[in-house]
Amino acid sequence: MESANTSRVLRGSILHCLDDPTTAGEAAIHYVADGLLWIQDGRIKHVGEACDLKQQLPAGQVIEDRRGCLLIPGLIDTHTHYPQLSVAASPAGTLFDWLEQRAFPAEAALEQPGMAEVLAHRFIAEMLRNGTTTAMVFAGVQPESADALFQHAQHLGLRMIAGKVLQDRLVPDALRESPEQAQEETDRLIQRWHGRDRLAYALTPRFAPACSEALLALCRDWLRQSPSLYLQTHLAETREECERVAQEFPRYKGYLDLYDQFGFLRPGSVFAHAIHLNSDEQQRLGESGAAVAHCPSSNLLLGSGLMPLKALQQAGVPLSVGTDVGAGPSCSVLKTLADALRVQQLRGEPLGVLQAFYLATLGGARALRLEQEIGSFRQGIEADFLVLDLEATPELAERTARADSLEEMISLLILLGDDRLIAETNIQGRRVTPVGPVVYGQEA
């Protein structure tokens, strides 16, 4: 990471959200064709038209010329599994087939000495290369896997929310732990990492079928004792999963009711998927303040179903997007947004591109209750941002040059863009050079 300057000013086109476009319309979007982004001590000091803001700069202030580029807030990924990076883009049937054949062996491999450090470095390098500056992440069941991720994120100054997986049934024996062991290891991780620098801890029960009621009760108790903790888990991803929950927990009214009875429906909880809920459950979820991470890429790969995004929006559920690596094939939030557009088109409920952009920036920040820290360019916000090269490929250069609206330009960036589009990833105002690939067997 480059050394921090107390003041940094970049000139280029600037785009960010002030609100949700579905409720605030055009007023939700702030776009400056020729603007200055002024950063002071790692936070946004001011954003404005270049011709006006130049007059306010201190004498001798260097202006970094990024004209021809677009400056946006860093992308936010609210659901992903870093131990599964090694099996991303490896299909294996439906959800439970994929877990047995791909995910569980990959997570068991973390037992090998040094493997957690290698995968944590690789995962964060991929995140940064694809423009993700904040993520909510599942580690493995092994406590050292969470330590490795937090340590590397702290070294780079990242905002990271993560936790070790909690599971005591369904999974292979090597990946199970008793509630007593889970409590001991999780308590230690919370004390070490929660609230340290830009890090936060998320209780991480894998999903209801993998958890006993005793383990779910432990999570309930942690949330009562430490309300600032996050919680991340899966909810109603597939119909088969919902049927298993009904079989394993027959005295509850359904999947959502089970989580509700254990205190999971609250602000600070993020549920991945939430595809197969009825209207009453969607309404209850919206009333609770809990958020949902839409993971269209993994849903398509596993054939899980088409997310009812509009219904959840109407129910007032805070929404965001997750790459869901490794059922999701890459760490690219842009590619995930492209799949979100396709999924909603298949549902006959098209997703606007401005709304898609919101889900990956301010929407993600709101889902994580971090809108006062990240997700936009409001004054005082932490300066995690990207510089997008609108000429990253010949096709992008030609198409964006003749785009006749902001919506068309964003659509092109989402549907044609990939990691080549990310010219710079900046953390707290500092340009980050991601670490190179780490090979297992070499020093991490």
C-alpha positions as CSV (number, residue, x, y, z in Angstrom):
1,M,0.0,0.0,0.0
2,E,1.2,3.5,-0.8
3,S,2.0,5.8,2.0
4,A,-0.9,8.1,2.9
5,N,-1.0,11.7,2.0
6,T,-2.9,14.1,4.2
7,S,-4.6,15.6,1.1
8,R,-5.3,14.1,-2.3
9,V,-7.3,15.5,-5.2
10,L,-8.4,13.6,-8.3
11,R,-10.0,15.0,-11.4
12,G,-12.4,13.0,-13.5
13,S,-16.0,12.0,-13.9
14,I,-17.6,11.2,-10.6
15,L,-20.7,9.0,-9.8
16,H,-22.2,7.9,-6.5
17,C,-25.6,7.4,-4.9
18,L,-27.2,9.7,-2.3
19,D,-30.3,7.4,-1.8
20,D,-32.1,4.5,-3.3
21,P,-33.2,5.2,-6.9
22,T,-36.4,3.2,-6.5
23,T,-37.7,5.6,-3.8
24,A,-35.9,8.8,-4.5
25,G,-35.7,8.7,-8.4
26,E,-33.2,10.9,-10.1
27,A,-32.4,12.8,-6.9
28,A,-30.7,9.6,-5.7
29,I,-27.9,9.9,-8.2
30,H,-25.1,12.4,-8.1
31,Y,-23.0,12.6,-11.3
32,V,-20.4,15.2,-12.2
33,A,-19.0,14.9,-15.7
34,D,-15.9,16.9,-14.9
35,G,-15.3,16.9,-11.1
36,L,-12.8,16.9,-8.3
37,L,-12.7,14.3,-5.6
38,W,-10.9,15.9,-2.6
39,I,-9.7,13.5,0.1
40,Q,-8.3,14.7,3.5
41,D,-6.8,12.2,6.0
42,G,-8.4,9.2,4.3
43,R,-11.9,10.6,4.2
44,I,-14.0,12.5,1.7
45,K,-13.6,16.3,2.2
46,H,-15.5,17.5,-0.8
47,V,-16.9,16.5,-4.3
48,G,-17.8,19.1,-6.8
49,E,-17.4,20.6,-10.3
50,A,-13.8,21.0,-11.2
51,C,-14.2,24.6,-12.3
52,D,-15.7,25.6,-8.9
53,L,-13.8,23.4,-6.5
54,K,-10.3,24.3,-7.9
55,Q,-10.7,27.7,-6.3
56,Q,-11.0,26.3,-2.8
57,L,-7.9,24.1,-3.0
58,P,-4.8,25.1,-0.9
59,A,-1.9,26.7,-2.8
60,G,0.3,24.1,-4.4
61,Q,-2.2,21.2,-4.1
62,V,-1.5,18.6,-6.8
63,I,-4.5,17.5,-8.9
64,E,-4.2,14.0,-10.2
65,D,-5.6,13.9,-13.7
66,R,-8.0,11.1,-14.2
67,R,-10.1,12.7,-17.0
68,G,-11.5,10.0,-19.2
69,C,-12.1,7.8,-16.2
70,L,-15.0,7.4,-13.8
71,L,-14.6,7.6,-10.0
72,I,-17.0,5.6,-8.0
73,P,-17.2,4.3,-4.4
74,G,-15.6,0.9,-3.8
75,L,-17.9,-2.1,-4.4
76,I,-19.4,-4.0,-1.5
77,D,-19.9,-7.8,-1.5
78,T,-22.2,-8.9,1.3
79,H,-22.0,-12.7,0.9
80,T,-19.0,-14.8,-0.1
81,H,-17.0,-17.8,1.2
82,Y,-13.2,-17.3,0.9
83,P,-12.3,-21.0,1.5
84,Q,-14.3,-21.9,-1.6
85,L,-12.2,-19.8,-3.9
86,S,-10.3,-22.9,-5.0
87,V,-13.5,-24.5,-6.3
88,A,-15.2,-21.5,-7.9
89,A,-16.5,-22.2,-11.4
90,S,-16.8,-25.9,-10.6
91,P,-20.4,-27.0,-11.0
92,A,-21.6,-30.2,-9.4
93,G,-25.4,-30.4,-9.6
94,T,-27.8,-28.9,-7.1
95,L,-26.9,-27.2,-3.7
96,F,-26.4,-30.4,-1.6
97,D,-24.5,-32.2,-4.4
98,W,-22.3,-29.1,-4.7
99,L,-21.7,-28.9,-1.0
100,E,-20.7,-32.5,-0.7
101,Q,-18.5,-32.7,-3.9
102,R,-16.9,-29.2,-3.9
103,A,-17.4,-27.0,-0.9
104,F,-16.8,-29.4,2.0
105,P,-13.5,-30.9,0.5
106,A,-12.3,-27.3,-0.1
107,E,-13.1,-26.3,3.4
108,A,-11.5,-29.4,4.9
109,A,-8.3,-28.5,3.0
110,L,-7.8,-25.6,5.4
111,E,-6.5,-28.1,7.9
112,Q,-3.3,-28.2,5.9
113,P,-0.6,-26.0,7.5
114,G,-0.4,-22.6,5.8
115,M,-3.4,-23.2,3.6
116,A,-5.6,-20.6,5.3
117,E,-3.0,-17.9,4.9
118,V,-2.5,-18.7,1.2
119,L,-6.2,-18.7,0.5
120,A,-6.8,-15.5,2.5
121,H,-4.1,-13.7,0.5
122,R,-5.4,-15.0,-2.8
123,F,-9.0,-14.1,-1.9
124,I,-8.3,-10.6,-0.9
125,A,-6.0,-10.0,-3.9
126,E,-9.0,-11.1,-6.1
127,M,-11.4,-8.9,-4.3
128,L,-9.1,-5.8,-4.7
129,R,-8.4,-6.7,-8.4
130,N,-12.1,-6.7,-9.0
131,G,-12.8,-3.4,-7.1
132,T,-14.3,-4.8,-3.9
133,T,-13.3,-2.8,-0.9
134,T,-15.7,-4.1,1.7
135,A,-16.9,-7.7,2.1
136,M,-18.9,-9.9,4.5
137,V,-17.2,-13.2,4.4
138,F,-17.6,-16.8,5.6
139,A,-14.3,-18.3,6.8
140,G,-14.0,-22.0,7.5
141,V,-14.9,-23.9,10.7
142,Q,-11.2,-23.7,11.7
143,P,-10.6,-20.7,13.9
144,E,-7.2,-20.1,12.2
145,S,-9.0,-19.5,8.9
146,A,-10.8,-16.5,10.4
147,D,-7.5,-15.3,12.0
148,A,-5.8,-15.5,8.6
149,L,-8.4,-13.4,6.8
150,F,-8.6,-10.7,9.5
151,Q,-4.9,-10.4,9.8
152,H,-4.4,-9.8,6.1
153,A,-7.4,-7.4,5.9
154,Q,-6.0,-5.5,8.9
155,H,-2.6,-5.2,7.2
156,L,-4.2,-3.6,4.2
157,G,-6.6,-1.4,6.2
158,L,-9.7,-3.0,4.7
159,R,-13.2,-2.9,6.1
160,M,-14.0,-6.5,6.6
161,I,-16.8,-8.4,8.3
162,A,-16.2,-12.1,8.8
163,G,-16.6,-15.1,11.1
164,K,-15.8,-18.7,11.4
165,V,-18.5,-21.1,10.3
166,L,-20.6,-22.7,13.0
167,Q,-21.9,-26.2,12.2
168,D,-22.4,-29.4,14.2
169,R,-24.4,-31.7,11.9
170,L,-25.0,-32.6,8.2
171,V,-21.4,-31.8,7.3
172,P,-18.5,-34.3,7.3
173,D,-17.1,-35.3,10.7
174,A,-13.9,-33.3,10.1
175,L,-15.9,-30.1,9.7
176,R,-18.1,-30.5,12.8
177,E,-17.5,-29.1,16.3
178,S,-19.5,-29.3,19.5
179,P,-21.4,-26.3,20.7
180,E,-19.0,-26.1,23.6
181,Q,-15.9,-26.0,21.3
182,A,-17.7,-23.5,19.0
183,Q,-18.4,-21.2,22.0
184,E,-14.8,-21.3,23.1
185,E,-13.2,-20.6,19.7
186,T,-15.8,-17.9,18.8
187,D,-15.5,-16.1,22.0
188,R,-11.7,-15.8,21.4
189,L,-12.2,-14.6,17.9
190,I,-14.8,-12.0,18.9
191,Q,-12.5,-10.6,21.7
192,R,-9.5,-10.5,19.3
193,W,-11.1,-9.0,16.2
194,H,-14.6,-7.4,16.7
195,G,-14.3,-3.6,16.5
196,R,-10.6,-3.6,15.9
197,D,-9.5,-1.0,13.3
198,R,-12.0,-1.5,10.4
199,L,-12.9,-5.1,11.3
200,A,-16.1,-6.6,12.7
201,Y,-17.1,-10.1,13.7
202,A,-20.1,-11.9,12.2
203,L,-21.6,-15.0,13.9
204,T,-21.8,-17.5,11.0
205,P,-24.1,-20.5,11.4
206,R,-23.8,-22.1,8.0
207,F,-27.5,-22.6,7.6
208,A,-30.3,-24.2,9.7
209,P,-29.8,-27.8,8.4
210,A,-26.2,-27.8,9.6
211,C,-27.0,-26.5,13.1
212,S,-28.6,-28.1,16.2
213,E,-31.0,-26.0,18.3
214,A,-28.2,-25.9,20.9
215,L,-25.9,-24.2,18.4
216,L,-28.6,-21.8,17.3
217,A,-29.3,-20.9,20.9
218,L,-25.6,-20.1,21.4
219,C,-26.0,-17.5,18.5
220,R,-29.1,-16.1,20.2
221,D,-27.2,-15.7,23.5
222,W,-24.2,-14.0,21.7
223,L,-26.5,-11.5,20.0
224,R,-28.2,-10.7,23.3
225,Q,-24.9,-10.1,25.1
226,S,-23.2,-8.2,22.2
227,P,-25.8,-6.5,20.0
228,S,-23.0,-4.9,17.9
229,L,-22.1,-8.3,16.4
230,Y,-23.3,-9.1,12.9
231,L,-24.9,-12.4,11.9
232,Q,-24.6,-14.0,8.5
233,T,-26.3,-17.2,7.2
234,H,-28.3,-18.7,4.4
235,L,-32.0,-18.6,4.1
236,A,-34.4,-20.4,1.7
237,E,-31.9,-20.8,-1.1
238,T,-33.5,-23.9,-2.6
239,R,-36.8,-25.8,-2.2
240,E,-34.9,-28.9,-1.0
241,E,-33.2,-26.9,1.7
242,C,-36.6,-25.6,2.9
243,E,-38.0,-29.1,3.0
244,R,-35.0,-30.3,5.1
245,V,-35.7,-27.5,7.6
246,A,-39.3,-28.5,7.8
247,Q,-38.2,-32.1,8.5
248,E,-35.5,-31.2,11.0
249,F,-37.4,-28.5,12.9
250,P,-41.1,-29.6,12.7
251,R,-42.3,-27.5,15.7
252,Y,-41.6,-24.2,13.9
253,K,-43.8,-22.6,11.3
254,G,-41.1,-22.4,8.7
255,Y,-37.5,-21.5,7.9
256,L,-38.0,-17.8,8.7
257,D,-39.9,-18.5,11.9
258,L,-37.1,-20.8,13.1
259,Y,-34.6,-17.9,12.7
260,D,-37.1,-15.5,14.2
261,Q,-37.5,-17.7,17.3
262,F,-33.7,-17.6,17.9
263,G,-33.5,-13.8,17.5
264,F,-31.8,-13.7,14.1
265,L,-34.3,-11.3,12.6
266,R,-32.7,-8.0,13.5
267,P,-30.7,-5.1,12.0
268,G,-27.2,-6.4,11.5
269,S,-28.2,-9.8,10.2
270,V,-27.6,-10.6,6.5
271,F,-29.4,-13.5,4.9
272,A,-28.1,-14.9,1.6
273,H,-30.7,-15.7,-1.1
274,A,-34.2,-15.6,0.5
275,I,-35.6,-16.9,-2.7
276,H,-38.4,-19.2,-1.5
277,L,-40.4,-17.2,1.0
278,N,-44.1,-16.5,0.9
279,S,-45.5,-13.0,1.0
280,D,-46.1,-13.0,4.8
281,E,-42.5,-14.1,5.4
282,Q,-41.2,-11.4,3.1
283,Q,-43.2,-8.8,5.0
284,R,-41.9,-10.1,8.4
285,L,-38.4,-9.9,7.1
286,G,-38.9,-6.3,6.0
287,E,-40.3,-5.4,9.4
288,S,-37.3,-6.9,11.2
289,G,-34.6,-4.7,9.7
290,A,-32.5,-7.7,8.6
291,A,-31.0,-7.5,5.2
292,V,-30.8,-9.9,2.2
293,A,-27.8,-10.5,-0.1
294,H,-28.9,-11.3,-3.6
295,C,-26.5,-13.9,-5.1
296,P,-27.7,-14.3,-8.7
297,S,-24.5,-15.9,-10.1
298,S,-24.6,-18.9,-7.7
299,N,-28.4,-19.2,-8.0
300,L,-28.0,-19.6,-11.7
301,L,-25.2,-22.2,-11.4
302,L,-27.0,-24.3,-8.9
303,G,-30.5,-23.8,-10.4
304,S,-31.8,-22.5,-7.1
305,G,-34.5,-20.2,-8.5
306,L,-35.0,-16.6,-9.5
307,M,-34.9,-14.1,-6.7
308,P,-38.1,-12.1,-6.2
309,L,-36.2,-8.9,-5.8
310,K,-39.2,-6.6,-6.4
311,A,-41.3,-8.3,-3.8
312,L,-38.6,-8.0,-1.2
313,Q,-38.1,-4.3,-2.1
314,Q,-41.8,-3.7,-1.7
315,A,-41.7,-5.4,1.7
316,G,-38.9,-2.9,2.8
317,V,-36.1,-5.4,3.0
318,P,-32.6,-3.8,2.8
319,L,-31.0,-5.4,-0.3
320,S,-27.5,-5.8,-1.5
321,V,-25.5,-8.2,-3.7
322,G,-23.1,-11.1,-3.0
323,T,-20.7,-12.9,-5.3
324,D,-21.2,-16.1,-3.2
325,V,-17.8,-17.6,-4.2
326,G,-17.4,-20.5,-4.8
327,A,-20.9,-21.4,-6.2
328,G,-20.6,-18.0,-7.6
329,P,-17.8,-18.3,-10.3
330,S,-15.8,-15.2,-9.5
331,C,-15.1,-12.3,-7.1
332,S,-16.4,-9.8,-9.5
333,V,-19.3,-7.7,-8.2
334,L,-19.7,-6.3,-11.7
335,K,-20.3,-9.8,-13.2
336,T,-22.7,-10.5,-10.3
337,L,-24.7,-7.3,-11.2
338,A,-24.8,-8.5,-14.8
339,D,-26.4,-11.7,-13.7
340,A,-28.8,-9.8,-11.4
341,L,-30.0,-7.9,-14.5
342,R,-30.5,-11.2,-16.4
343,V,-32.3,-12.9,-13.5
344,Q,-34.8,-10.0,-13.1
345,Q,-35.4,-9.9,-16.8
346,L,-36.3,-13.6,-16.7
347,R,-38.8,-12.9,-13.9
348,G,-40.4,-10.2,-16.1
349,E,-39.4,-7.5,-13.5
350,P,-36.5,-5.7,-15.0
351,L,-33.9,-4.2,-12.7
352,G,-32.8,-0.7,-13.6
353,V,-29.1,-0.2,-13.9
354,L,-29.0,2.7,-11.5
355,Q,-30.7,0.4,-9.0
356,A,-28.1,-2.3,-9.6
357,F,-25.3,0.3,-9.1
358,Y,-27.0,1.3,-5.8
359,L,-27.1,-2.3,-4.6
360,A,-23.4,-2.7,-4.9
361,T,-22.5,0.6,-3.3
362,L,-24.8,2.6,-0.9
363,G,-27.3,-0.3,-0.7
364,G,-24.6,-2.6,0.4
365,A,-23.4,-0.1,3.0
366,R,-27.0,0.3,4.3
367,A,-27.4,-3.5,4.5
368,L,-24.3,-3.6,6.7
369,R,-25.4,-0.5,8.7
370,L,-22.2,1.3,7.5
371,E,-23.7,4.1,5.4
372,Q,-22.1,6.6,7.6
373,E,-18.7,5.1,6.8
374,I,-18.7,3.8,3.3
375,G,-20.8,3.4,0.1
376,S,-20.9,7.0,-1.2
377,F,-18.9,10.2,-1.5
378,R,-20.7,12.2,1.1
379,Q,-18.5,14.5,3.2
380,G,-16.7,12.6,6.0
381,I,-17.2,9.2,4.4
382,E,-14.1,6.9,4.3
383,A,-12.4,7.3,1.0
384,D,-12.6,3.7,-0.4
385,F,-13.0,4.3,-4.1
386,L,-12.3,3.0,-7.6
387,V,-11.0,4.6,-10.7
388,L,-12.6,3.0,-13.7
389,D,-10.9,3.1,-17.1
390,L,-13.6,3.8,-19.7
391,E,-11.2,2.7,-22.4
392,A,-10.1,-0.5,-20.7
393,T,-11.0,-2.5,-23.8
394,P,-11.6,-1.4,-27.4
395,E,-15.3,-2.2,-27.2
396,L,-15.7,-0.3,-24.0
397,A,-13.9,2.7,-25.4
398,E,-16.0,2.8,-28.5
399,R,-19.3,2.2,-26.8
400,T,-18.9,4.5,-23.8
401,A,-17.7,7.3,-26.0
402,R,-21.1,7.4,-27.8
403,A,-23.3,6.5,-24.8
404,D,-26.2,9.0,-24.9
405,S,-27.2,8.7,-21.2
406,L,-25.9,7.9,-17.8
407,E,-28.0,4.8,-17.7
408,E,-26.5,3.5,-20.9
409,M,-22.9,4.1,-19.7
410,I,-23.6,2.2,-16.4
411,S,-25.2,-0.6,-18.3
412,L,-22.1,-0.9,-20.5
413,L,-19.8,-1.0,-17.5
414,I,-21.9,-3.7,-15.9
415,L,-22.4,-5.9,-19.0
416,L,-19.1,-5.4,-20.7
417,G,-16.8,-4.7,-17.8
418,D,-14.5,-7.0,-15.9
419,D,-11.3,-6.6,-13.8
420,R,-9.6,-4.7,-16.7
421,L,-12.0,-1.9,-16.0
422,I,-10.5,-1.3,-12.5
423,A,-7.6,1.0,-13.1
424,E,-7.2,1.8,-9.3
425,T,-8.5,0.4,-6.1
426,N,-8.1,2.9,-3.2
427,I,-8.5,2.2,0.5
428,Q,-8.9,5.2,2.8
429,G,-7.6,7.5,0.1
430,R,-4.5,5.3,-0.6
431,R,-4.0,3.4,-3.8
432,V,-3.6,-0.3,-3.0
433,T,-1.4,-2.6,-5.1
434,P,-2.9,-6.1,-4.5
435,V,-0.4,-8.8,-3.6
436,G,0.5,-11.2,-6.3
437,P,-0.8,-14.7,-6.4
438,V,0.4,-16.9,-3.6
439,V,1.1,-20.6,-4.4
440,Y,0.5,-23.2,-1.8
441,G,3.9,-24.5,-0.5
442,Q,5.6,-21.1,-0.8
443,E,5.9,-18.7,2.0
444,A,2.7,-16.7,2.4
